[in-house]
Amino acid sequence: MSFQSLISGSECAAPANPLSQVLKHTNGDRSLQQLHALPASSAAPAREHDIALAPTVSPGIGMPIPAEFLRIAEVNGRPELNEAWVMEQQNAMRAFEESKAQASWAAEFGNNSDIARINSLPTTMQQNVSGRGEFQQRPNYVSSMGMYGGSMPMGMYGMNNPMQYGTGTHFGAVDQKGKGKSREADFEAAFAQVAASLTQRETTSRIEEVKDVVDDVTEALKSSTLDEPENPETDFAKVWVHLQQSDNPPRQEDIAKWEAEFSQLMGTQREELDNEYGSSMQQAWESGVGDFSDKIFGDKPLQFDADGIPILGDYVFEKNNQYLDPSSSSGSLLSDAKALLEQNGSLTEAALMLEAAIQKGELGKGGYEAWILLGETRNMDEREEAGMKALLHGVRKAEEVGDAGEGMLSLAISFTNESYDRASHSMLLRWLQARFPSQHVPEETLKAMTTNSSWDTHTRITDLFLGLARAQFAQGTMDPDVQIGLGVLFYTNGEYDRAKDCFESALGARPTDYLLWNRLGSCLSNGSKPEEALVAYTEALKLRPTYTRAIYNVGVACLNIGAYKEAAEHFLSALGLQESTSGDTSEQLWFTLRRALLSMERGDLADLAKPEAKTSLDVFRREGLDF
Amino acid sequence: MSDDLKYPGFKSSELISGLGAAFTKYSDAEKQSQIKKTNGVFELQVSNDKKETATWTVDLKKAGTVQKGSAKPKADVTIILSDDTLVDLANGKINGQKAFMTGKLKTKGNMMLATKLDAVLKGAKAKL
């Protein structure tokens, strides 16, 4: 795989060389060469072959370099996996979207090959050498070559065949525009071979040198015997070397003509590239996560805003909330709720109190406090959807009143749990900006949040957090929240070991924070260390026995160990906790309970375990499940 | 029914047929939730040591099913990997991104979607 060649062994150097050569010449158009980085399958051999043949590659025509290409070149120069990865992905996304363009080019060449005949090529070449009149032909040659040069990388990386076949068609294209005399078959065969090696190097050759190439090719042809088709390369190598060393500037008017045509061609391609990329990224994001009619978020497909944050409906309050009854409590519901939480009371009940408080207008500090607390409580109670909505509301409110940053970490975590990665990154960035306004965030990063893929944004945000953490470390301080943010980032990216380290550091500063214990546990659990996870969860539950989410997680860990019965029992006990207060039960719990029951091969019970069924938990008790 | 999904000689057959079975047992709401999160059709092209290839289609866009064979009309993403890699992925020994970066996993099509494959394959995930 092409990427493999980047990261392993000596091949590392090969791609770097030609590309770094390219860097030296600052006026080359590389919009097409961005398409180099297609992580497709069959690419590697072709690419290396090409690289081997093109020891030095000179840049293309005079066009401004897209910044991305420089980065690619740099990146490819250093086999730094992560960054290269990011670039590759971006380009791959671009390339992916460009596949249409590719197809059209390939098709074009396809057509040409059908029409053209190689046997007339040598003629045109010869004639090019001879007369000025033939220059009319060049621009066409050039533009087809240019296009071919563009399609070349793609040809190399995506489709081996078109490259070979494109070779023929390439010259066929020239021929089409030129004369059509016929030639001896032998000469044509030899030329075709030579041409094959030639075009592989044409990827980024200067147009100025085209004429030389053509001249030289013809020279080489003339001098090479038809009987040695087995070594086209050596002759070619000579030609190539000669080419590199020669520095004939072609005629002025031709350059201008070629450049004009080429730039026009490239210009249109480039515009398509940019537009498509931007909009297709947006689209990929929006369609990537549920633009699909669903019943969960209110019969509307899930939409995302520019930052990847899901646009959720309004918070849905519980219908039968005893605390709504005006006579039920005289004091402040908000403080009651807080007290209940302090005392490790039922999470569901606390949530109901908070809902009532909000509905009665008691919103707490800044109008956001109750919302955020509600969100956090809901999440602890394993009701992610409700929690997310409440937190979103609270976070926005807090931003409005100038207390930005409140609740953002919790919200980011909520997003991560629901796999809204980009939203999580955005939220973490916002938190960073709110909490550390003096920390410089590069303009590029801010822009990238709305356009780039989540892999890219992940790297950027992680770097920011790492920078901050290191700065703090250098000063001898450790901000647990920064560690938490970093931990969430690693967790989102699947780097559970690193996430674990972060949460452990945070726990050092806050040993009684049950949320942190749960988070540590989840890092271990998802990092395939269920036994250790259980230890962490137990700590969390010691500190807060009603922590439904932790109980859920214990069940999950049991599932992963294979202790299905215990898992089911844990889920049932969590459900029991929820049911004992009037609140509704969490769907997530039911779903996972079903999984456990299925694994226990109790399909009958699994069928009962549907939230809609409202099966009494006693049913399960009778079946021998002890909770 | 789940035997339909198995190909002899593939370790991941068990896995896939288990996945298929799980899918059929999902309640509608659960299916919808998975579909909403994933919204894509995956085509898995799995090759084993004997150089045979098995193809499965995981439809998490419309129907929420697992089937043998290629996707009709067309998958959103085609994932090409070896039998062993798929087994590791499901066991959590390797995650999708790592697999990709080390070349164990190749994609054609919407590669963003391939990252969701992890979530689909994995049993249950702990909550942060």
Contacts between the chains, C-beta under 8 A, distances in Angstrom:
chain1	res1	chain2	res2	distance
A	1	B	103	4.2
A	1	B	106	6.6
A	3	B	101	7.1
A	3	B	103	6.2
A	4	B	102	7.6
A	4	B	103	4.3
A	39	B	100	7.6
A	39	B	106	7.4
A	39	B	107	7.5
A	39	B	111	7.8
A	40	B	106	7.5
A	40	B	108	7.4
A	41	B	80	6.7
A	41	B	106	4.9
A	41	B	108	7.9
A	81	B	101	6.1
A	85	B	101	5.8
A	89	B	111	7.4
A	92	B	111	6.4
A	93	B	111	7.7
A	93	B	112	7.8
A	96	B	109	7.4
A	96	B	110	7.2
A	96	B	111	7.3
A	284	B	110	6.7
A	284	B	112	5.9
A	287	B	39	6.7
A	288	B	39	6.6
A	288	B	40	7.6
A	288	B	110	7.6
A	288	B	112	5.4
A	288	B	113	6.7
A	289	B	36	7.8
A	289	B	37	6.6
A	289	B	39	6.4
A	290	B	35	7.7
A	290	B	36	3.9
A	290	B	37	6.3
A	290	B	39	5.2
A	291	B	39	7.0
A	292	B	35	6.1
A	292	B	36	5.7
A	292	B	39	5.0
A	292	B	61	7.0
A	294	B	32	5.0
A	294	B	33	7.4
A	294	B	35	7.2
A	294	B	36	4.3
A	295	B	29	7.0
A	295	B	32	5.9
A	296	B	29	7.3
A	296	B	32	6.4
A	296	B	33	6.0
A	296	B	36	6.5
A	297	B	36	7.8
A	302	B	36	6.3
A	382	B	127	7.2
A	384	B	127	7.6
A	413	B	128	5.1
A	416	B	128	5.9
A	417	B	127	5.2
A	417	B	128	5.6
A	418	B	37	7.3
A	419	B	37	5.9
A	419	B	116	7.4
A	419	B	119	6.3
A	453	B	112	6.6
A	454	B	112	7.8
A	455	B	97	7.5
A	488	B	128	7.0
A	491	B	128	5.9
A	493	B	97	7.3
A	494	B	95	4.2
A	494	B	96	7.7
A	494	B	97	6.2
A	494	B	98	7.6
A	494	B	118	7.3
A	518	B	128	7.7
A	519	B	128	5.3
A	521	B	126	6.9
A	522	B	126	3.9
A	522	B	127	6.1
A	522	B	128	4.9
A	523	B	128	7.9
A	525	B	126	3.8
A	526	B	92	7.4
A	526	B	125	6.1
A	526	B	126	5.3
A	527	B	92	7.9
A	528	B	91	7.6
A	528	B	92	4.5
A	528	B	93	7.1
A	533	B	126	6.9
A	549	B	127	5.7
A	552	B	127	6.5
A	553	B	126	4.7
A	553	B	127	5.9
A	556	B	124	4.4
A	556	B	125	7.0
A	556	B	126	5.0
A	556	B	127	7.8
A	557	B	126	6.8
A	559	B	123	6.2
A	559	B	124	4.9
A	560	B	123	6.3
A	560	B	124	6.7
A	587	B	29	7.0
A	591	B	27	7.6
A	591	B	30	5.2
A	592	B	124	5.8
A	594	B	25	7.4
A	594	B	27	7.6
A	594	B	30	8.0
A	595	B	22	7.4
A	595	B	123	7.4
A	595	B	124	6.3
A	598	B	22	7.2
A	598	B	25	5.9
A	603	B	25	7.5
A	606	B	25	6.7
A	610	B	27	5.5
A	611	B	29	7.7
A	612	B	27	7.9
A	612	B	29	7.9
